Amino acid sequence: MKQQNISSHRSNCRGCFYEAPVKFMEFGEMPLAGGFLTNEQIENEQKVPLDVYFCPKCGLVQILDIINPEVLFSNYFYMSSVIKSLSEHFRDYSIFLQKNYLKENGAKLLEFGCNDGVLLQYLHNQPNIEAYGIDPSKNILEIAINKGFKVWNDYFCTNSANYILSEKGEFDVITGSNVFAHIDDIHEIIKAAKILLKKNGVFIVEVHYLKDLIDSFQYDTIYHEHLCYYSVTALKNIFALHDLKIIEVQHLPMHGGGIRVVSCRNTADLEEKPEVANFLEQEKTITLKELQKFGKLSVNHKFSLFQFLKELKSENKKIVGYGAPGRGTILLNYAEIDNSVLDYIVDVSPLRAGKLMPGVHIPIFLPDKARQNPPDYFLVIAWNYAQSIMEQEEVLHKKGTKFIVPFPEIKVF
């Protein structure tokens, strides 16, 4: 049976439409980061080229091979609420919003890509706030609906924005956390936000930060779901096309380093804060030459990690992966770490347990399996949550299990 083509390739920059973005890194053919599968599905698993480009005109780093969003998000395996540190982040974010942008009585917020309601839960019962969400993933949104949140099952676009406008009116805040990078037509999102924003309303995105990706050497963050790797510079150039200005930027520790970028209409009565200029100044070091150097160092790192793990296996050590995030798919496939290296993987998400890791087909279990029969080592695949994981598994650590954290350099705890 002929397999359906699940991807397409664009030739121009999605940020500013420049016709000649420059390729600086190649991963080869990679499986879908969130494409967890069963034994029966292995023969139909598809792989797509993973190449990374830099736009010298607007500064956007991006992937130009685009997976059909229906394939990626109609049935999704990422639940934000099960990750303790992520839930705490959204609690803090809700406080930030209430303090700064949801101060008026009856203030309204819409979160696009709301997932299972990890942000909405903190705003849902606030008497002076109306909080809504929109998300295309049916299975994940069902969880949010069952919690009583006000959500729409749809993509956030100009059509859905016009419908929401007719139902609910204008909003004080339109926000998306770790979702703006997933979208090919980012201009459609910005147009949709502008339809719904009040005169002094704000459009806020939380995204992985390109400078952190480079400085902390996070090549495993690069995968098909993440079409863009944002800097403040690139966002400023993109927002300017829509008469939006950036007024505030905050650095975030989440996901190995991110930024919260607050923007509004050029005509809004909101002033730019000084840190915006500071970010723009620091980003002048992000050049094509630096990105090419990053690509070469990534090759060296994957070989070093593979050799380190193979040496442990030659000493008959039992190694188990901890965490099955999307970044893990890239790390394991790029470094060719399979069942001959890892005995299995554990993950807290019940949606992933019982599945196989994409590409390398290592089985995934809930953490209890490792607790009952402790390994010699955990390879902390979800290394951006390493501290939280080591605290959760403190009992095993005391019994002698060691933790290998692969980034930004290989360390054993």
Residue pairs with C-beta under 8 A, 6 or more apart in sequence:
3 44
3 46
6 46
6 48
6 67
6 68
6 71
7 48
7 65
7 66
7 67
7 68
7 224
8 65
8 66
8 68
9 64
9 65
9 66
10 64
10 66
10 184
11 19
11 64
12 18
12 19
12 21
13 19
13 21
13 53
13 55
13 57
13 58
13 60
13 62
14 60
14 62
14 64
14 184
14 185
14 186
14 227
14 228
15 55
15 58
15 59
15 60
15 62
15 186
15 228
15 234
15 237
15 238
16 55
16 57
16 58
16 60
16 237
16 238
16 241
18 55
18 56
18 57
18 58
21 53
21 54
21 55
21 56
21 60
21 62
21 64
22 53
22 54
22 55
22 56
22 288
23 51
23 52
23 53
24 52
24 53
24 54
24 288
24 291
24 292
24 294
24 295
25 51
25 52
25 219
25 222
25 291
25 292
25 294
25 295
25 298
26 49
26 50
26 51
26 52
26 295
27 49
27 50
27 51
27 52
27 222
27 330
27 334
28 49
28 50
28 334
29 47
29 48
29 49
29 50
30 47
30 48
30 49
30 50
30 223
30 224
30 329
30 330
30 333
30 334
30 359
31 45
31 46
31 47
31 329
31 333
31 358
31 359
32 46
32 48
32 67
32 71
32 72
32 224
32 225
32 329
32 358
33 223
33 224
33 225
33 326
33 327
33 329
33 330
33 358
34 72
34 76
34 77
34 78
34 225
34 326
34 329
34 358
35 45
35 329
35 358
36 77
36 324
36 351
36 352
36 355
36 356
36 357
36 358
36 364
37 45
37 355
37 356
37 358
37 361
38 355
38 356
39 356
42 356
42 361
45 358
45 359
47 359
48 65
48 67
48 224
49 65
50 63
50 65
50 222
50 223
50 224
50 330
51 63
51 64
51 65
52 61
52 62
52 63
52 222
52 229
52 295
53 61
53 62
53 63
53 64
54 60
54 61
54 288
54 291
55 61
55 62
55 234
56 288
58 233
58 234
58 237
58 238
59 231
59 233
59 234
59 237
59 283
59 286
60 228
60 229
60 230
60 231
60 234
60 237
60 238
61 210
61 228
61 229
61 230
61 231
61 234
61 291
62 227
62 228
62 229
63 222
63 224
63 226
63 227
63 228
65 224
66 184
66 224
66 227
67 224
67 225
69 136
69 155
69 184
72 182
72 224
72 225
73 136
73 137
73 182
74 136
74 137
74 138
75 137
75 138
75 139
76 137
76 139
76 140
77 349
77 351
77 352
77 355
78 115
78 140
78 326
78 349
78 351
79 115
79 116
79 140
79 143
79 349
79 351
80 86
80 87
80 90
80 115
80 116
80 118
81 87
81 115
81 116
81 117
81 118
81 121
81 143
82 348
82 349
83 348
83 385
84 388
85 254
85 385
85 388
86 118
86 254
87 118
89 252
89 254
90 118
90 119
90 121
90 122
90 177
91 122
93 119
93 122
93 177
93 206
93 260
94 119
94 122
94 123
95 122
96 260
97 109
97 123
97 173
97 175
98 123
98 126
98 129
101 107
101 172
101 173
101 202
101 204
101 262
102 109
102 123
102 128
102 129
102 172
102 173
104 128
104 172
105 128
106 128
106 129
106 130
107 128
107 129
107 130
107 172
107 173
108 129
108 130
108 131
108 132
108 168
108 169
108 170
108 171
108 172
108 173
109 123
109 129
109 130
109 131
109 132
109 171
109 172
109 173
109 174
109 175
110 132
110 133
110 134
110 164
110 171
110 173
110 174
110 175
110 196
111 119
111 120
111 131
111 132
111 133
111 134
111 175
111 176
111 177
112 133
112 134
112 135
112 156
112 174
112 175
112 176
112 179
112 189
112 192
113 134
113 135
113 156
113 176
113 177
113 178
113 179
113 182
114 120
114 133
114 134
114 135
114 141
114 144
114 149
114 151
115 135
115 137
115 140
115 144
116 140
116 141
116 143
116 144
116 147
117 124
117 133
117 143
117 144
117 147
117 149
117 151
119 131
119 133
119 175
119 177
120 131
120 132
120 133
120 144
120 149
120 150
120 151
121 147
121 149
123 129
123 131
124 131
124 147
124 148
124 149
130 150
130 168
131 149
131 150
132 150
132 151
132 152
132 164
132 168
133 144
133 149
133 150
133 151
133 152
134 151
134 152
134 153
134 154
134 155
134 156
134 160
134 164
135 141
135 144
135 151
135 152
135 153
136 153
136 154
136 155
138 153
141 151
141 153
144 151
145 151
152 160
152 164
154 160
156 176
156 189
156 192
157 188
157 189
157 192
158 188
158 191
158 192
158 195
160 192
161 191
161 192
161 193
161 195
161 196
162 195
164 196
165 195
165 196
170 196
170 197
170 198
170 201
171 196
171 197
171 198
171 201
172 198
172 201
172 202
173 201
173 202
173 204
174 192
174 193
174 196
174 197
174 201
174 202
174 203
174 204
175 203
175 204
175 205
175 206
176 189
176 204
176 205
176 206
177 205
177 206
178 206
178 207
178 208
178 255
178 258
180 186
180 189
180 205
180 206
180 207
180 228
180 230
181 207
181 208
181 225
181 226
181 227
181 228
181 229
181 230
182 225
182 226
182 227
183 189
183 227
184 227
186 228
186 238
187 238
187 241
187 242
190 203
190 238
190 239
190 242
190 244
191 242
193 203
194 203
194 242
194 244
194 265
197 203
197 264
197 265
199 265
199 267
199 268
200 264
200 268
200 269
200 270
201 264
201 265
201 268
202 247
202 262
202 263
202 264
202 270
203 244
203 262
203 263
203 264
204 260
204 261
204 262
204 263
205 235
205 260
205 261
206 252
206 254
206 258
206 259
206 260
206 261
207 228
207 230
207 235
207 258
207 259
207 261
208 221
208 226
208 229
208 230
208 255
208 256
208 257
208 258
209 230
209 231
209 251
209 252
209 257
209 258
209 259
210 229
210 230
210 231
210 234
210 283
210 286
211 231
211 257
211 282
211 283
211 285
211 286
212 218
212 256
212 257
212 258
213 219
213 221
213 222
213 229
213 256
213 257
214 286
214 290
214 291
214 294
215 257
215 408
216 256
216 257
216 407
216 408
217 294
217 297
217 298
217 301
217 407
217 408
217 409
218 256
218 257
218 327
218 407
218 408
219 294
219 298
219 301
219 330
219 334
220 327
220 328
220 330
220 331
220 334
220 406
220 407
221 229
221 255
221 256
221 327
221 330
222 229
222 330
223 326
223 327
223 329
223 330
225 326
226 326
228 234
230 259
230 261
231 283
231 286
232 246
232 249
232 259
232 261
232 276
232 279
232 280
232 283
233 280
233 283
233 286
235 246
235 261
235 263
236 246
236 280
239 245
239 246
239 263
243 265
243 266
243 267
244 263
244 264
244 265
244 266
245 263
245 264
245 265
245 266
245 268
245 272
246 261
246 262
246 263
246 272
246 276
247 262
247 263
247 264
247 270
247 271
247 272
247 273
247 276
248 260
248 261
248 262
248 272
248 273
248 275
248 276
249 259
249 260
249 261
249 262
249 273
249 275
249 276
249 279
250 259
250 260
250 275
251 257
251 258
251 259
252 258
252 259
252 260
254 384
255 384
256 383
256 384
256 407
259 279
264 270
301 410
302 331
302 334
302 335
302 336
303 335
304 410
305 331
305 335
305 337
305 406
305 410
306 335
306 336
306 337
306 341
308 404
308 410
309 319
309 337
309 341
309 342
309 379
309 404
310 341
312 319
312 376
312 377
313 319
313 340
313 341
317 376
317 377
318 343
318 375
318 376
318 377
319 341
319 342
319 343
319 375
319 376
319 377
319 378
319 379
319 404
320 342
320 343
320 344
320 345
320 346
320 370
320 375
320 377
320 378
320 379
321 328
321 332
321 342
321 344
321 345
321 346
321 357
321 362
321 378
321 379
321 381
322 345
322 346
322 347
322 367
322 370
322 378
322 379
322 380
322 381
322 382
322 389
322 393
322 403
323 345
323 346
323 347
323 380
323 381
323 382
323 383
323 385
323 389
324 345
324 347
324 349
324 352
324 355
324 357
324 364
324 381
324 382
325 381
325 382
327 381
327 382
327 384
328 345
328 357
328 381
328 382
329 357
329 358
329 359
331 337
331 381
331 406
332 338
332 342
332 357
332 359
332 360
332 362
332 381
333 358
333 359
333 360
337 360
337 379
338 360
338 361
338 362
339 360
339 361
339 362
342 362
342 379
343 375
344 362
344 363
344 364
344 365
344 369
345 357
345 362
345 363
345 364
345 365
345 381
346 364
346 365
346 366
346 367
346 369
346 370
347 353
347 364
347 365
347 366
347 367
347 382
348 366
348 367
350 366
352 364
353 364
353 365
353 366
354 364
354 365
355 363
355 364
356 362
356 363
356 364
357 363
357 364
367 392
367 393
370 378
370 393
370 396
371 393
371 395
371 396
374 396
374 399
374 400
374 401
375 401
376 400
376 401
376 402
377 401
377 402
377 403
377 404
377 412
378 389
378 393
378 396
378 401
378 402
378 403
378 404
379 404
379 406
380 386
380 389
380 390
380 403
380 404
380 405
380 406
381 406
382 389
383 405
383 406
383 407
386 403
386 405
386 413
389 403
390 397
390 403
390 413
393 401
393 403
397 403
397 413
402 412
402 413
403 412
403 413
404 410
404 411
404 412
405 411
405 412
405 413
